[in-house]
Structure formats: structure tokens, C-alpha cells
Amino acid sequence: MKSDVNKLLKKNENLNQLDSVKVTSHVQRESGDWIKNTLMLEGYDVPFQYNRKKLYRSLQGAAVNLTYYPKTELVAGIEFETMKVVRIRRS
């Protein structure tokens, strides 16, 4: 499994990996046909976001491994930095 992550990281230089980080907040909300998930992690001030087709059990308090890349969103004319999660696993 670790080799899959290493292949992804080598393929895209903007991609990052975090291992065994604690989720302090997990919010799920509908966005069209998708469920938008937003995670806040211990020690990070930036939201980590990903989409799923169905609701998922809460990850609050869980340790997770994330593969993500930085992304900038424009909300009401103000730029916000977020992290787009491409892979998430409980650790």
C-alpha cells in the first residue's frame, strides 16, 4: 500500500502525504448529488475537503492518513487556501 502512495507522490510534485493525524472536526453536507466532507486536523489551520456519493461515519477523533494537494478557492471575492484530499484512510 505504501508503494501506491509513493508512486502518486513521485508522479505529482504538488501532492503531499500526512500519516496518523488526528481529526478534530468532520462536517458532511449535501452539495448537489454529492456529499461534501470537510476535515479539520490537529495542528493545521486549513480545511481538508473531499467529496463522496454517500454519507460516511464521522471521523472526528480518529487518526487518518491523507494524500492531498493545496488548492485556492475564491469565496465572495476573498481567496481561501484549502487542501483537496485525493486519498483518505483510517490509520
GIMO-V221811 format. One record per run of one state. SS is the DSSP state (alpha for helix, beta for strand, coil for the rest). FROM is the first residue (numbers start at 1). LEN is the number of residues. Records with the same first field share a line. If there is no record, write none. Layout:
SS=FROM-LEN  FROM-LEN
//
This chain:
coil=1-1  12-3  32-2  42-6  53-10  76-2  91-1
alpha=2-10
beta=15-17  34-8  48-5  63-13  78-13
//
